[in-house]
Amino acid sequence: MLLPPPQIAAGAVPASPVELVMNATTVTQVVLIVLACLSLLSWGIIFGVWRALGRASGAATRFSREFDRAQRLDEAGALAKRSAPNALSRLFLRAMHFVSDARVANQQIRELATPAGGDTPPATTMSGSQIETLHLLLDTEAANERDRLGRFLPWLATIGSVSPLIGLLGTVLGVIEAFLGIATKGSGNLAAVAPGVGEALTATAAALIVAIPATFGYNIFASRLNQFDGMLESFGTSVIALLVREGRI
């Protein structure tokens, strides 16, 4: 004679968390599926940002060390062209293009202002407004690099803050359904209440499992991104100092 399965023999009381989830109501299972999707998205973003930020920081650090050893602007320009593309080299080349264009424009203005047959005055440094524009350009380029690396961080913040609310919603709906079942069956003993309450609490537990890594990841990457932004700002100052030393501005 075949014996019934353990869960049936025990009055359909789940014997493990897996059975509790498998036998959960439709509302709880939907909430758990949503949280599972958010968890996969969160871990994908964490690994993606970790890899991109690590590569960007490593390449920028190596370029900054070599840039500090450059004595002349020509050496720095050759370094930026032969090195692997990175945030600092793009920042430097963008500044050099602006300085070159500004000097050409200034020279053309001086030639137009020179009387016919007269000697063209020698090239002068950039004006105050052009130097201020260069500062703004470097700040804009640094902000673009930061935004490019951190474009997915708001998703981590959203997942970290929304997941507990989704889990709480699943718990509340599960408790309501459990009490409705108790009222329908007319039984209020612990054996009748415990499975429904335990099932409802699985949504909160799953939400915390999703939210905690997302919150940790967001805070860690936001701090590293701030450090990278500080590196870009310091490099912009170094570029302007090198241009001043070479008499370009």
N, C-alpha and C positions, 0 to 999 in steps of 0.2 A: 504494500500500500504506500503510495507516494505521499510524502508530507508536504504541506503548503509552505511557500517561501517564508523566511523569517519575518519580513515586514508585515505579511498578511496574518501570520500567526500571532504577532504581537499587537494586533489591532490596528494595522496600517500606521503605526507610529514610526517615523524615520529613525534609523539607528545610526546615521552619520550625516554630516553636513551635505555630502553629495546627494544622498537620498532626499534630504530636505529640499535641495534646489530642484532636483528632478521631479519631485512631486509637488512643487510650488504652484501657486495659482498663476493664471495668465498675466495678471498685472505685475506680480513680482518677477516673473521670467522676462517680461518686456523691459522692466527697469534694469535687470541684470545684463541683458543683451546690450542695452544702451551704454551702460557703464563699461562693459567689455570693449565696445567699439572706442569709447573715449580713452580707455587704458592703452589700447594698441596705438591710437593716434598720439597719445602723450609720449609713449616710449619711442615711437618713430621720430618725433620732434626732438626728444632729448638726445638720441644718438646722432641725429643729423646736425643739430646745433653744436654738440660737443666736437664732432669731427671738423665742421667748417671753422669754428672758432679756434680750435687747436691748430689747424693748418695756417689760418690767417695770422695768428699770434706768433707762431714759430717763424714763418717767412718774414714778417715785419721785424721781429727781433734780430734776425740774422742780417737783414738789410740795414737796420739802424746801426749795428756794430760796424759794418763796413763803411757806412756813410760817415760815421764819426772819425774814421781814419783818413778820409779824403781831405787833402789840403787845399785843393782848388776846385772851382766850379766845374771845370771840364772833366776832372776825374769823377766827380759825383754824377755828372751827366752820363758818362760812359758806363759807370756802375749801374745806373738805373736802366739803361738800355740792354745791358747784357744779363742782368739778374732776372730770375723768374718773376713773373707778374705778381705784385703784391700791393697792399694798400698804400704803403709808404712810397714805393716807386711811382705809382700812379699819381699820388699827391705831388711828388717832386716834378714829374714831367708836366703836369697841369700848370704848376706855378711857373716853370720855365717857358712854356708856350705863351702864357699871359705876359710875362716880362718881355719876351721877344716881340710879341705883337704890339705891346705898348711902346717900346723903343722905336719900332718902325713907324708907328703912327706919329710919335713926337718928332721924328726926323722929317717926315713928310710935311708936317705943319710948319717946321722951321724953314724948309725949302720954299714953301709957298709964301712965307713971310719975308724971305730974302729978296731984295730988289734984283732986277735982271742984271746979270754981269757981276754981281757981288759974290763974295765968298760965303759959302754956307757955313754957319757957325757949327762948332763941334757938337757932337751928341752930349746931351746932359742927362742927369738922372731923372727918374720918374717923379711926377708931381705928387703932392700930398694926397690928392683924391685917388690917384692910381694906386698908391701904396695901401690906402684904406680899402680899396676894391680888392687888392690882392689878399689882404687879411680876410675879408668876407668870403672870397673865393676858396681859400684854404679851409675856412670853417665849414663852408657848404660841402666841399668834397669830403671832409672828415665826417660830417653828419650823414652823407650818402653812404659811406662805407659802413658806418655804424648801423644805419637802417637796413642795409643789405644783409648784414650778419644777424641782426636781431628781428627780422621780419616775422619770424614764427614764435617769438617769445610771448606775444599777447595770447596766443592759443594756450600756452601752458598756464598762464595766469587765469584764463577763463575756465579751463578744465579744473584747476585747483580750487576755484571758488564755486563753480556750479555743481561739481560732482556731489559734495555733501548735501546740497539741496535736493538733487535728484534722488539720492539715497534716502533722505528724510521723507520725501514724498512717497517713495515705495514703502517705507516703514509704516507711515500713517495709513496708507490705503490698505496695507496688509493687516494691520491691527483692526481697522474698521471691518474688513471682510471676516476676520477671525471672530469678532464679537457678533457679527450678523449670523455666522454659522452656529455659534453657541446659542443665540436666541432662537434660531430655527429648530435646532435639535433639542433644546431644553435641557442641556447638560452644562454645568458650570464648574466641574471638578478640574483639578490640575492637569490630568491626562488629556482633557479635551482642549484646555486653553494653551498649554505649552507648545504644541506643534505650530499653531497659528502664529503665536507671538515669536517663536524662534524663526519661523519663515520670514516674518516681517523684518526682524532684526538683521537678517542676512543682507538686505539691501543697504542698510547703514554700514555694515562691515565692508561690503564690496566698495561702497562709495569712498570710505576712508582709505582703502587699498589703492584706489585710483588717485585720490587727491593728494596724499602725502608725497609720493615721488614727483608729481607735477609741481607742487609747491616748492619742494627742495630744488628741483631742476631750475625753476624760474629764478629763485633767489641766487643760486650759484652762478648761473649764466649772466644774470643782470649785473652781478658784481664783476665778473670777468669782462663783460662788455664795457663797463665803466673804466676799467683799467686800460682796455684797448683804446678807448676814446681819449684817455689821458695821454697815451703814447702818441696818438695822432696829433694831438694838440702840441705836445712838446716837440715833435718832429717839424711841425709847421713853423714854430719859433726858430728852430735850428736852420731851416731853409732860408728864412728871412735874414737871419744873422749872417749866413754865408753869402747871400746876395749883397748885403751891406758891405761886408769885408771885401768883396770883389768889385765894389763900386758900381753894381748894376742898378741899385736903387738908392 
